[in-house]
Amino acid sequence: TVAARRLGMKVVLLLRGEEPQEYTGNLLLDHIFGAEIRFIQAEWHESAEITRNVVEELKGKGYTPYAVPFSSPLGSVGYVNAVLELQEQAKRMSLKVNCLVHAVGSGGTQAGLIVGNKALETGIDVFGIATESDGDWLLNTTTQIADECARLLDLDLTVTRDDVKILYDYVGEGYGILDGKSKETIKLVARTEGIMLDPVYTSKAMAGLMDLVKKEHFKNYGNIVFLHTGGIVAISAYKNELKLL
C-alpha cells in the first residue's frame, strides 16, 4: 500500500475475514495510507477467483489493475537471493548452516528458499512451520511456485513435492489466532533475546522450533537458522491478549 501510494496508484485490498470493530496494526496503516479495503469470506483456494472478479470490475471502471498474488514465482526470487545472502554471511562467520526454519502461509517464502538451496547446492534442509491447516493445497502450491521460479530464473533444476518439508503440528486454533503457546513464546524471546516475534507467523514458527528441539528432532543437525519474516506491526492488533502476559 505504501509503495503504491508513493507512486500515485490506487490500492484495493481483499482481506479474508470479518471486518473488525476497531482498526489496529497493519489494518490501521492500510486505512491511513488510503487503501480501499474489502473484507471477503473465503478460503485460500477460493480467493483467486474473487480476485479475478475484482480485476474485471476495475477494468470495467477504466482502471488498468495489477493483481498482486499471495505468493508468486517472481516474488519468490527474493528468497532465492536470501539464500545467497545467508551463505555469504555464514561464510564470513566461518559458520556452516545445516538447517533453516521459518513460518509458512501461502508458500512463496519456502519456494524461494528451496530453489536457492538447490541452485547453490548449500545442503541446507529447509523446514516450514505452517500457520494454517491447508494440507495438500499448501504443499502443491509451494511445489508449483518453486518449479516456476526456477524456470523464471532459467535454472536447470526441478522441484518436487519431496523437496517441500512442511510441519502442521503448531497451527494451534487456526490462522491468526493467538494461542497460549504463541503468547508464551513471544514473551520468552522478547525477554531473553530482545527480539519481538509477531502473533500470526513467527511466534508459531518459533514455538514449533523450540518444541522440536526439546524433542530432539534436530539432534543430527549442527547449526539451525531461524528466519524471522517480520510482521511486528501486527502486535498492536493483539494488544488485549498480550497485556495479560
Secondary structure, DSSP 8 states (H G I E B T S, - for coil): -HHHHHTT---EEEEES---SS--HHHHHHHHTT-EEEEE---HHHHHHHHHHHHHHHHHTT-------SS-HHHHHHHHHHHHHHHHHHHHTT----EEEEEESSSHHHHHHHHHHHHHT---EEEEEESS--HHHHHHHHHHHHHHHHHHTT-S----GGG--EE-TT-TTSTT---HHHHHHHHHHHHHH-----TTTHHHHHHHHHHHHHTTTTTT-S-EEE-----GGGGGGGHHHHTT-
